[in-house]
Amino acid sequence: METYQDLLNNEEIQEFTQTHQGALEGLSKAAKLLYRDPDAVRAMKKLFHAHGYKEIRVFLSYKSKDEEIAREVVDVLRKNSAGKLQVTFQAEFGEKYGGEKWRSKIHKEICKANWFILLFTDPSDDWDWCLYETGLFEAQLTRADRLICLHHGDSPPSPLEEYQAYQATRSELGKFLKLVFVEPNPVPGMAAINPALEDQVATLANNLEKAMKKRQQIFREIYEPWLELVIDNPGGLESKDDLDQAKIISANSRALDLFDFIEKPATLGELRQGLNGAGDDRWREELFHVVRKIATGRKFFTVQAVFQTRDNKFYRPIACAVDRAADNGPIQTFHITFTEEVTHGDFSAIPKELYVLGMIMRLTYRFRWEVLEKFSQGPLEEDDAGRLDNSMRRISIEAESRGISGEGVMADVVSLFPAEQQPIIVNMFSTWHEARNPQGTGTLDKAIIDKDVKKIPEILRQFIPVNQEFLELAADRFCELITSLHEQSGAKGGGVPASS
């Protein structure tokens, strides 16, 4: 538009001002502010209601759990606007509309709104619906509209970083209230809603701050042993020893009890010194990998390895949550819980060869009934390829967490059998490696990737006799080792050797 008058001469705008004479002055002022904008005509049309009826349409978006806070915000807006703010929020119309009518009502009110206010409290909540509502408003946003975020934390959610945002502090909320009530042009061309309120802004901001912090005053009681850790550059950790430098910010008494502490030590490394020194620490290696993967935005498997406390209980660490400064912001703290693992045995007195062979037999037994019997018969569906892969991954993860994986362990297993049987065992491992290997190049690996539901059962069926033969050989050898160790113990006058 060359001049603001050109904008006012638009046919629809002229027609409206002719039927709503009281809107002409305000729309003229708005035209002077908007005529240079590409969306000037659309922006002016959105102002028809505001200038024709002297009220601004406001839509408030929030999580249902924040309804009490939302009511406080709406109460402040309504009581101090002399009817100039028409606020729509879910609590007042949710019961009147159901299903599609409810969604249609929301869509209609958002599209009519001059202001959209998002009440953003806990970043850990699921905000998909609120951000969907925000997206609806943003899709028809003009320069005559305002998108405002009232938020906790240091910054609003990332999709709203470019819009007006006010933190839930007294000073920031004061700025928000001045914008709403005191400053001119709450929408283009309209006088300030209630400039006389300026002296009361500080008091109102204080009350609003208390209301918005109600969610923050909730105390969360955690029943599992729990730690909150700060980890410098978690994505750059190079080993489990680096994880020892993690600073313990908080810890409940249940977690401290596990490590024989009463007072919280400074670091994770100091805390774990409370464990038996001779204990297995594979859990540290797994936790280190989990933390690093979380920090770099990668998928991870939960820790399976355990540690043993001084009272002979076993616990497994779980990275259950992280705190971020804002939506998708940098990680501030890691939350680690410890779950008692009642299925894990104390293997410290078991001779090494019995432990290794017993665990291999357990894993072979699992493989038979969780993989071969379930997926070798067919017919399979494409989704079964993913289920098969998950089943084998679970078995592999247990093998790693029990220390029963890698070429060294396989060599130990082979050495447990008589010389005449060792080639048979080697061939079994070699045949399986051709089907499934860490590089993902085996015939079964490829069939799973391709979701080849005909090939998968064919490959698995050839391992049923192999599995059966191994279980028979291993069971016989296990009995022989038991007998041999028993005889050795009797010859020495009692006492089972710890290892051999």
PyMOL commands that set and color helices and strands:
alter all, ss='L'
color gray80, all
select helices_A, chain A and resi 4-8+11-19+21-34+40-46+48-53+64-79+90-93+99-112+128-139+158-160+170-182+195-212+215-217+234-236+240-243+253-258+268-272+282-295+352-375+382-401+407-415+422-435+443-449+455-461+463-491
alter helices_A, ss='H'
color red, helices_A
select strands_A, chain A and resi 56-61+85-89+115-120+146-151+164-167+226-230+247-251+307-308+314-324+331-340
alter strands_A, ss='S'
color yellow, strands_A
deselect
rebuild
show_as cartoon
